[in-house]
């Protein structure tokens, strides 16, 4: 099981490539990994802000992030979370930017 610091390091190493290929301007980790409460079965909750609509390439981005991290990921955008204000407030509470 990877640590939170390892997750951040891997994402940071690939951040420029992710920005260039998918237009991601912000990457953040939240949830159990950000709080240090992850378990062997935990997925990684990741928030990405994308500068322009990318359509179905979003799923390509999702697959790419799962591949580089080697674990299941829940990939969300601020726009999707803001439709659920209580969830957005919870995410903001433990969001750690890469």
N, CA, C and O atoms as CSV, one atom per row, in Angstrom:
chain,resi,resn,atom,element,x,y,z
A,1,UNK,N,N,0.847,-1.184,0.000
A,1,UNK,CA,C,0.000,0.000,0.000
A,1,UNK,C,C,0.891,1.246,0.000
A,1,UNK,O,O,1.831,1.358,0.787
A,2,UNK,N,N,0.576,2.163,-0.888
A,2,UNK,CA,C,1.356,3.397,-0.971
A,2,UNK,C,C,0.951,4.369,0.137
A,2,UNK,O,O,-0.186,4.369,0.609
A,3,UNK,N,N,1.901,5.182,0.529
A,3,UNK,CA,C,1.608,6.224,1.512
A,3,UNK,C,C,1.095,7.470,0.791
A,3,UNK,O,O,1.197,7.584,-0.430
A,4,UNK,N,N,0.556,8.376,1.552
A,4,UNK,CA,C,0.082,9.648,1.013
A,4,UNK,C,C,1.229,10.400,0.344
A,4,UNK,O,O,1.056,10.977,-0.730
A,5,UNK,N,N,2.392,10.393,0.977
A,5,UNK,CA,C,3.554,11.087,0.408
A,5,UNK,C,C,3.987,10.459,-0.912
A,5,UNK,O,O,4.372,11.172,-1.839
A,6,UNK,N,N,3.929,9.142,-1.006
A,6,UNK,CA,C,4.271,8.466,-2.266
A,6,UNK,C,C,3.279,8.831,-3.368
A,6,UNK,O,O,3.668,9.048,-4.516
A,7,UNK,N,N,2.009,8.895,-3.015
A,7,UNK,CA,C,0.965,9.275,-3.982
A,7,UNK,C,C,1.236,10.683,-4.500
A,7,UNK,O,O,1.214,10.922,-5.708
A,8,UNK,N,N,1.492,11.611,-3.584
A,8,UNK,CA,C,1.770,12.996,-3.999
A,8,UNK,C,C,3.011,13.072,-4.882
A,8,UNK,O,O,3.033,13.823,-5.858
A,9,UNK,N,N,4.035,12.307,-4.549
A,9,UNK,CA,C,5.274,12.318,-5.327
A,9,UNK,C,C,5.031,11.812,-6.748
A,9,UNK,O,O,5.500,12.420,-7.710
A,10,UNK,N,N,4.309,10.717,-6.884
A,10,UNK,CA,C,4.018,10.165,-8.213
A,10,UNK,C,C,3.215,11.163,-9.038
A,10,UNK,O,O,3.525,11.401,-10.205
A,11,UNK,N,N,2.188,11.746,-8.435
A,11,UNK,CA,C,1.374,12.728,-9.162
A,11,UNK,C,C,2.205,13.945,-9.554
A,11,UNK,O,O,2.058,14.467,-10.659
A,12,UNK,N,N,3.070,14.394,-8.664
A,12,UNK,CA,C,3.921,15.552,-8.966
A,12,UNK,C,C,4.869,15.245,-10.123
A,12,UNK,O,O,5.118,16.101,-10.971
A,13,UNK,N,N,5.395,14.026,-10.155
A,13,UNK,CA,C,6.307,13.634,-11.232
A,13,UNK,C,C,5.623,13.628,-12.594
A,13,UNK,O,O,6.275,13.846,-13.616
A,14,UNK,N,N,4.322,13.383,-12.617
A,14,UNK,CA,C,3.570,13.294,-13.872
A,14,UNK,C,C,2.709,14.528,-14.136
A,14,UNK,O,O,1.991,14.589,-15.133
A,15,UNK,N,N,2.785,15.501,-13.244
A,15,UNK,CA,C,1.895,16.664,-13.317
A,15,UNK,C,C,2.012,17.423,-14.640
A,15,UNK,O,O,0.995,17.788,-15.230
A,16,UNK,N,N,3.211,17.660,-15.103
A,16,UNK,CA,C,3.403,18.419,-16.340
A,16,UNK,C,C,2.819,17.670,-17.539
A,16,UNK,O,O,2.162,18.269,-18.391
A,17,UNK,N,N,3.059,16.383,-17.599
A,17,UNK,CA,C,2.504,15.569,-18.688
A,17,UNK,C,C,0.973,15.581,-18.647
A,17,UNK,O,O,0.320,15.700,-19.684
A,18,UNK,N,N,0.412,15.457,-17.453
A,18,UNK,CA,C,-1.043,15.484,-17.289
A,18,UNK,C,C,-1.593,16.845,-17.709
A,18,UNK,O,O,-2.651,16.924,-18.333
A,19,UNK,N,N,-0.883,17.904,-17.371
A,19,UNK,CA,C,-1.326,19.247,-17.767
A,19,UNK,C,C,-1.317,19.391,-19.283
A,19,UNK,O,O,-2.288,19.858,-19.878
A,20,UNK,N,N,-0.219,18.988,-19.899
A,20,UNK,CA,C,-0.090,19.150,-21.347
A,20,UNK,C,C,-1.096,18.308,-22.121
A,20,UNK,O,O,-1.698,18.785,-23.083
A,21,UNK,N,N,-1.279,17.068,-21.711
A,21,UNK,CA,C,-2.125,16.143,-22.466
A,21,UNK,C,C,-3.615,16.336,-22.207
A,21,UNK,O,O,-4.431,16.158,-23.112
A,22,UNK,N,N,-3.977,16.702,-20.966
A,22,UNK,CA,C,-5.389,16.755,-20.599
A,22,UNK,C,C,-5.866,18.133,-20.147
A,22,UNK,O,O,-7.058,18.309,-19.897
A,23,UNK,N,N,-4.984,19.098,-20.038
A,23,UNK,CA,C,-5.385,20.432,-19.614
A,23,UNK,C,C,-5.680,20.554,-18.132
A,23,UNK,O,O,-6.408,21.457,-17.718
A,24,UNK,N,N,-5.123,19.655,-17.324
A,24,UNK,CA,C,-5.350,19.685,-15.875
A,24,UNK,C,C,-4.475,20.780,-15.270
A,24,UNK,O,O,-3.254,20.771,-15.426
A,25,UNK,N,N,-5.112,21.719,-14.580
A,25,UNK,CA,C,-4.369,22.827,-13.976
A,25,UNK,C,C,-4.214,22.674,-12.464
A,25,UNK,O,O,-3.349,23.309,-11.861
A,26,UNK,N,N,-5.043,21.839,-11.855
A,26,UNK,CA,C,-4.956,21.591,-10.408
A,26,UNK,C,C,-5.199,20.108,-10.160
A,26,UNK,O,O,-6.110,19.508,-10.729
A,27,UNK,N,N,-4.367,19.529,-9.300
A,27,UNK,CA,C,-4.566,18.150,-8.841
A,27,UNK,C,C,-4.541,18.181,-7.317
A,27,UNK,O,O,-3.660,18.789,-6.710
A,28,UNK,N,N,-5.510,17.524,-6.715
A,28,UNK,CA,C,-5.546,17.425,-5.263
A,28,UNK,C,C,-5.993,16.043,-4.821
A,28,UNK,O,O,-6.735,15.363,-5.530
A,29,UNK,N,N,-5.542,15.636,-3.657
A,29,UNK,CA,C,-5.937,14.360,-3.064
A,29,UNK,C,C,-6.789,14.672,-1.842
A,29,UNK,O,O,-6.462,15.564,-1.059
A,30,UNK,N,N,-7.879,13.937,-1.686
A,30,UNK,CA,C,-8.736,14.125,-0.515
A,30,UNK,C,C,-9.202,12.761,-0.030
A,30,UNK,O,O,-8.835,11.736,-0.605
A,31,UNK,N,N,-9.996,12.745,1.006
A,31,UNK,CA,C,-10.523,11.486,1.514
A,31,UNK,C,C,-9.556,10.791,2.456
A,31,UNK,O,O,-8.728,11.430,3.106
A,32,UNK,N,N,-9.674,9.469,2.518
A,32,UNK,CA,C,-8.925,8.702,3.518
A,32,UNK,C,C,-7.412,8.852,3.376
A,32,UNK,O,O,-6.709,8.898,4.386
A,33,UNK,N,N,-6.891,8.930,2.146
A,33,UNK,CA,C,-5.438,9.101,1.983
A,33,UNK,C,C,-4.980,10.447,2.525
A,33,UNK,O,O,-3.945,10.528,3.187
A,34,UNK,N,N,-5.729,11.491,2.254
A,34,UNK,CA,C,-5.349,12.828,2.720
A,34,UNK,C,C,-5.425,12.924,4.245
A,34,UNK,O,O,-4.678,13.681,4.864
A,35,UNK,N,N,-6.326,12.156,4.838
A,35,UNK,CA,C,-6.473,12.172,6.297
A,35,UNK,C,C,-5.560,11.169,6.994
A,35,UNK,O,O,-5.488,11.148,8.223
A,36,UNK,N,N,-4.858,10.330,6.214
A,36,UNK,CA,C,-4.006,9.301,6.803
A,36,UNK,C,C,-4.786,8.140,7.373
A,36,UNK,O,O,-4.303,7.454,8.274
A,37,UNK,N,N,-5.991,7.904,6.863
A,37,UNK,CA,C,-6.860,6.842,7.367
A,37,UNK,C,C,-7.065,5.720,6.349
A,37,UNK,O,O,-7.979,4.910,6.502
A,38,UNK,N,N,-6.226,5.664,5.311
A,38,UNK,CA,C,-6.408,4.669,4.260
A,38,UNK,C,C,-6.167,3.257,4.776
A,38,UNK,O,O,-5.425,3.026,5.730
A,39,UNK,N,N,-6.835,2.317,4.094
A,39,UNK,CA,C,-6.672,0.895,4.382
A,39,UNK,C,C,-6.197,0.214,3.099
A,39,UNK,O,O,-6.137,0.850,2.046
A,40,UNK,N,N,-5.863,-1.060,3.180
A,40,UNK,CA,C,-5.424,-1.815,1.998
A,40,UNK,C,C,-6.456,-1.736,0.871
A,40,UNK,O,O,-6.092,-1.730,-0.305
A,41,UNK,N,N,-7.727,-1.677,1.222
A,41,UNK,CA,C,-8.798,-1.692,0.219
A,41,UNK,C,C,-9.237,-0.297,-0.222
A,41,UNK,O,O,-10.135,-0.171,-1.054
A,42,UNK,N,N,-8.628,0.734,0.315
A,42,UNK,CA,C,-9.037,2.108,-0.012
A,42,UNK,C,C,-8.669,2.477,-1.441
A,42,UNK,O,O,-7.607,2.113,-1.945
A,43,UNK,N,N,-9.581,3.213,-2.082
A,43,UNK,CA,C,-9.217,3.834,-3.348
A,43,UNK,C,C,-8.668,5.218,-3.019
A,43,UNK,O,O,-8.694,5.648,-1.866
A,44,UNK,N,N,-8.177,5.902,-4.029
A,44,UNK,CA,C,-7.627,7.240,-3.817
A,44,UNK,C,C,-8.586,8.244,-4.436
A,44,UNK,O,O,-8.926,8.144,-5.615
A,45,UNK,N,N,-9.015,9.202,-3.644
A,45,UNK,CA,C,-9.918,10.252,-4.114
A,45,UNK,C,C,-9.083,11.408,-4.639
A,45,UNK,O,O,-8.283,11.997,-3.912
A,46,UNK,N,N,-9.283,11.726,-5.919
A,46,UNK,CA,C,-8.493,12.774,-6.564
A,46,UNK,C,C,-9.421,13.789,-7.213
A,46,UNK,O,O,-10.398,13.442,-7.875
A,47,UNK,N,N,-9.084,15.045,-7.002
A,47,UNK,CA,C,-9.808,16.161,-7.605
A,47,UNK,C,C,-8.917,16.777,-8.675
A,47,UNK,O,O,-7.748,17.070,-8.423
A,48,UNK,N,N,-9.473,16.972,-9.873
A,48,UNK,CA,C,-8.729,17.638,-10.944
A,48,UNK,C,C,-9.556,18.791,-11.485
A,48,UNK,O,O,-10.755,18.652,-11.725
A,49,UNK,N,N,-8.909,19.921,-11.672
A,49,UNK,CA,C,-9.541,21.055,-12.348
A,49,UNK,C,C,-8.952,21.098,-13.746
A,49,UNK,O,O,-7.735,21.154,-13.926
A,50,UNK,N,N,-9.840,21.072,-14.732
A,50,UNK,CA,C,-9.427,21.014,-16.130
A,50,UNK,C,C,-9.775,22.341,-16.782
A,50,UNK,O,O,-10.892,22.837,-16.635
A,51,UNK,N,N,-8.809,22.921,-17.510
A,51,UNK,CA,C,-8.992,24.267,-18.054
A,51,UNK,C,C,-9.969,24.340,-19.211
A,51,UNK,O,O,-10.495,25.414,-19.503
A,52,UNK,N,N,-10.223,23.221,-19.876
A,52,UNK,CA,C,-11.149,23.223,-21.011
A,52,UNK,C,C,-11.867,21.872,-21.041
A,52,UNK,O,O,-11.329,20.881,-20.548
A,53,UNK,N,N,-13.053,21.821,-21.601
A,53,UNK,CA,C,-13.750,20.530,-21.693
A,53,UNK,C,C,-12.930,19.521,-22.502
A,53,UNK,O,O,-12.387,19.856,-23.555
A,54,UNK,N,N,-12.845,18.290,-22.003
A,54,UNK,CA,C,-12.080,17.265,-22.720
A,54,UNK,C,C,-12.938,16.066,-23.118
A,54,UNK,O,O,-12.428,15.100,-23.686
A,55,UNK,N,N,-14.224,16.121,-22.826
A,55,UNK,CA,C,-15.134,15.058,-23.246
A,55,UNK,C,C,-14.716,13.691,-22.728
A,55,UNK,O,O,-14.397,13.518,-21.552
A,56,UNK,N,N,-14.728,12.722,-23.644
A,56,UNK,CA,C,-14.426,11.345,-23.264
A,56,UNK,C,C,-12.968,11.129,-22.879
A,56,UNK,O,O,-12.631,10.085,-22.321
A,57,UNK,N,N,-12.098,12.091,-23.164
A,57,UNK,CA,C,-10.698,11.972,-22.729
A,57,UNK,C,C,-10.596,11.986,-21.200
A,57,UNK,O,O,-9.567,11.612,-20.638
A,58,UNK,N,N,-11.674,12.422,-20.531
A,58,UNK,CA,C,-11.700,12.379,-19.068
A,58,UNK,C,C,-11.467,10.945,-18.585
A,58,UNK,O,O,-10.752,10.717,-17.609
A,59,UNK,N,N,-12.079,9.983,-19.282
A,59,UNK,CA,C,-11.930,8.581,-18.886
A,59,UNK,C,C,-10.523,8.067,-19.193
A,59,UNK,O,O,-10.011,7.199,-18.487
A,60,UNK,N,N,-9.906,8.593,-20.232
A,60,UNK,CA,C,-8.505,8.278,-20.531
A,60,UNK,C,C,-7.603,8.810,-19.412
A,60,UNK,O,O,-6.676,8.129,-18.973
A,61,UNK,N,N,-7.885,10.029,-18.961
A,61,UNK,CA,C,-7.148,10.619,-17.843
A,61,UNK,C,C,-7.307,9.757,-16.594
A,61,UNK,O,O,-6.331,9.471,-15.901
A,62,UNK,N,N,-8.526,9.352,-16.316
A,62,UNK,CA,C,-8.828,8.504,-15.162
A,62,UNK,C,C,-7.999,7.218,-15.218
A,62,UNK,O,O,-7.361,6.838,-14.236
A,63,UNK,N,N,-8.014,6.552,-16.380
A,63,UNK,CA,C,-7.230,5.325,-16.557
A,63,UNK,C,C,-5.737,5.583,-16.363
A,63,UNK,O,O,-5.040,4.787,-15.734
A,64,UNK,N,N,-5.257,6.690,-16.903
A,64,UNK,CA,C,-3.836,7.018,-16.800
A,64,UNK,C,C,-3.420,7.202,-15.337
A,64,UNK,O,O,-2.382,6.697,-14.910
A,65,UNK,N,N,-4.234,7.923,-14.583
A,65,UNK,CA,C,-3.905,8.150,-13.170
A,65,UNK,C,C,-3.927,6.832,-12.396
A,65,UNK,O,O,-3.060,6.593,-11.555
A,66,UNK,N,N,-4.913,5.977,-12.675
A,66,UNK,CA,C,-4.930,4.661,-12.014
A,66,UNK,C,C,-3.691,3.846,-12.380
A,66,UNK,O,O,-3.133,3.142,-11.539
A,67,UNK,N,N,-3.271,3.945,-13.626
A,67,UNK,CA,C,-2.090,3.200,-14.079
A,67,UNK,C,C,-0.820,3.662,-13.364
A,67,UNK,O,O,-0.038,2.832,-12.900
A,68,UNK,N,N,-0.608,4.967,-13.270
A,68,UNK,CA,C,0.632,5.448,-12.648
A,68,UNK,C,C,0.641,5.233,-11.138
A,68,UNK,O,O,1.703,5.076,-10.535
A,69,UNK,N,N,-0.549,5.226,-10.525
A,69,UNK,CA,C,-0.618,5.021,-9.077
A,69,UNK,C,C,-0.719,3.546,-8.703
A,69,UNK,O,O,-0.356,3.161,-7.592
A,70,UNK,N,N,-1.210,2.721,-9.624
A,70,UNK,CA,C,-1.341,1.294,-9.354
A,70,UNK,C,C,-2.435,0.947,-8.371
A,70,UNK,O,O,-2.355,-0.062,-7.672
A,71,UNK,N,N,-3.467,1.790,-8.316
A,71,UNK,CA,C,-4.584,1.564,-7.393
A,71,UNK,C,C,-5.837,2.215,-7.978
A,71,UNK,O,O,-5.741,3.129,-8.797
A,72,UNK,N,N,-7.012,1.742,-7.556
A,72,UNK,CA,C,-8.259,2.346,-8.025
A,72,UNK,C,C,-8.373,3.782,-7.540
A,72,UNK,O,O,-7.959,4.124,-6.432
A,73,UNK,N,N,-8.946,4.610,-8.402
A,73,UNK,CA,C,-9.062,6.042,-8.138
A,73,UNK,C,C,-10.509,6.472,-8.338
A,73,UNK,O,O,-11.185,5.984,-9.244
A,74,UNK,N,N,-10.982,7.374,-7.503
A,74,UNK,CA,C,-12.214,8.119,-7.766
A,74,UNK,C,C,-11.771,9.488,-8.230
A,74,UNK,O,O,-11.166,10.240,-7.466
A,75,UNK,N,N,-12.067,9.822,-9.484
A,75,UNK,CA,C,-11.617,11.073,-10.080
A,75,UNK,C,C,-12.802,12.015,-10.219
A,75,UNK,O,O,-13.788,11.698,-10.883
A,76,UNK,N,N,-12.693,13.173,-9.587
A,76,UNK,CA,C,-13.779,14.147,-9.589
A,76,UNK,C,C,-13.262,15.515,-10.000
A,76,UNK,O,O,-12.062,15.789,-9.960
A,77,UNK,N,N,-14.202,16.367,-10.396
A,77,UNK,CA,C,-13.883,17.756,-10.724
A,77,UNK,C,C,-14.599,18.671,-9.741
A,77,UNK,O,O,-15.594,18.267,-9.138
A,78,UNK,N,N,-14.111,19.898,-9.568
A,78,UNK,CA,C,-14.817,20.838,-8.691
A,78,UNK,C,C,-16.258,21.066,-9.145
A,78,UNK,O,O,-17.159,21.218,-8.321
A,79,UNK,N,N,-16.465,21.087,-10.453
A,79,UNK,CA,C,-17.813,21.325,-10.980
A,79,UNK,C,C,-18.775,20.213,-10.559
A,79,UNK,O,O,-19.923,20.486,-10.207
A,80,UNK,N,N,-18.317,18.976,-10.593
A,80,UNK,CA,C,-19.191,17.870,-10.193
A,80,UNK,C,C,-19.469,17.903,-8.695
A,80,UNK,O,O,-20.571,17.563,-8.265
A,81,UNK,N,N,-18.494,18.303,-7.903
A,81,UNK,CA,C,-18.682,18.352,-6.453
A,81,UNK,C,C,-19.544,19.522,-6.008
A,81,UNK,O,O,-20.271,19.419,-5.020
A,82,UNK,N,N,-19.469,20.624,-6.724
A,82,UNK,CA,C,-20.236,21.801,-6.319
A,82,UNK,C,C,-21.735,21.594,-6.481
A,82,UNK,O,O,-22.531,22.366,-5.946
A,83,UNK,N,N,-22.125,20.558,-7.214
A,83,UNK,CA,C,-23.542,20.217,-7.333
A,83,UNK,C,C,-24.048,19.570,-6.047
A,83,UNK,O,O,-25.254,19.420,-5.851
A,84,UNK,N,N,-23.119,19.189,-5.175
A,84,UNK,CA,C,-23.451,18.580,-3.885
A,84,UNK,C,C,-22.719,19.363,-2.804
A,84,UNK,O,O,-21.646,18.950,-2.363
A,85,UNK,N,N,-23.288,20.493,-2.370
A,85,UNK,CA,C,-22.585,21.410,-1.461
A,85,UNK,C,C,-22.031,20.767,-0.189
A,85,UNK,O,O,-20.933,21.123,0.240
A,86,UNK,N,N,-22.748,19.842,0.419
A,86,UNK,CA,C,-22.252,19.233,1.662
A,86,UNK,C,C,-21.015,18.379,1.388
A,86,UNK,O,O,-20.073,18.376,2.180
A,87,UNK,N,N,-21.017,17.661,0.275
A,87,UNK,CA,C,-19.852,16.860,-0.096
A,87,UNK,C,C,-18.675,17.768,-0.430
A,87,UNK,O,O,-17.543,17.480,-0.042
A,88,UNK,N,N,-18.931,18.861,-1.145
A,88,UNK,CA,C,-17.879,19.822,-1.508
A,88,UNK,C,C,-17.223,20.384,-0.255
A,88,UNK,O,O,-15.998,20.502,-0.203
A,89,UNK,N,N,-18.005,20.729,0.744
A,89,UNK,CA,C,-17.456,21.258,2.000
A,89,UNK,C,C,-16.569,20.216,2.684
A,89,UNK,O,O,-15.517,20.552,3.228
A,90,UNK,N,N,-16.991,18.968,2.654
A,90,UNK,CA,C,-16.205,17.892,3.253
A,90,UNK,C,C,-14.880,17.708,2.515
A,90,UNK,O,O,-13.832,17.540,3.138
A,91,UNK,N,N,-14.935,17.740,1.188
A,91,UNK,CA,C,-13.723,17.583,0.371
A,91,UNK,C,C,-12.750,18.721,0.645
A,91,UNK,O,O,-11.554,18.487,0.822
A,92,UNK,N,N,-13.249,19.942,0.680
A,92,UNK,CA,C,-12.373,21.094,0.915
A,92,UNK,C,C,-11.648,20.983,2.248
A,92,UNK,O,O,-10.539,21.494,2.406
A,93,UNK,N,N,-12.283,20.311,3.208
A,93,UNK,CA,C,-11.693,20.182,4.535
A,93,UNK,C,C,-10.406,19.376,4.579
A,93,UNK,O,O,-9.538,19.638,5.412
A,94,UNK,N,N,-10.273,18.386,3.679
A,94,UNK,CA,C,-9.039,17.596,3.721
A,94,UNK,C,C,-8.323,17.519,2.373
A,94,UNK,O,O,-7.514,16.619,2.149
A,95,UNK,N,N,-8.613,18.444,1.490
A,95,UNK,CA,C,-7.978,18.486,0.175
A,95,UNK,C,C,-6.524,18.939,0.286
A,95,UNK,O,O,-6.225,19.987,0.858
A,96,UNK,N,N,-5.631,18.130,-0.271
A,96,UNK,CA,C,-4.197,18.458,-0.288
A,96,UNK,C,C,-3.761,18.560,-1.744
A,96,UNK,O,O,-3.817,17.581,-2.488
A,97,UNK,N,N,-3.328,19.747,-2.144
A,97,UNK,CA,C,-2.932,19.972,-3.535
A,97,UNK,C,C,-1.546,19.407,-3.813
A,97,UNK,O,O,-0.674,19.377,-2.944
A,98,UNK,N,N,-1.373,18.959,-5.058
A,98,UNK,CA,C,-0.082,18.412,-5.500
A,98,UNK,C,C,0.657,19.499,-6.238
A,98,UNK,O,O,1.773,19.277,-6.707
